[in-house]
């Protein structure tokens, strides 16, 4: 089961990373958040981020409810009356004069995506190992770009058209069962 939510596609047009090509990304591809889906798991429906590349390959990353909510709030530009953990981290980074340059999903190990947040601190790049959901929540807040290694995209992404066919099939089955 996959259900989709897409308040707006996140693509940081004005990010510093897009304006200055200070680094060579090599085998990485820039992705955008094309939505948040509910996917069926053995533990019940679970949120999954949908990261899409220019070739219309979609990487689904299963995340927690809190992280999905935090990312959705940031995508919609909502300012919460009380900052959540990701807002707090952005405040701390700002106070320390650290800037989020980009996020990277760089590998898969033991069925788990590995990610890092790349910061600029005093003119130097610092890489911080993070959960993919935290990397994405912070890059969205910072307006920074998100990259996925080509190796990860080749191993774990699905074609967007295949996802859409699956959604149409499920909707059709739902209607046939009279559960509209």
Secondary structure, DSSP 8 states (H G I E B T S, - for coil): -EEEE-S--B--TT-HHHH---S--TTEEEEEEEEEEEEEETTEEEEEEEEEETT-EEEEEE--HHHHHHHHHHHTT---SS--HHHHHHHHHHHTTEEEEEEEEEEEETTEEEEEEEEEETTEEEEEEE-HHHHHHHHHHHT-EEEEEHHHHHHH-EEHHHHHHHHHHHHHHHHHTT--
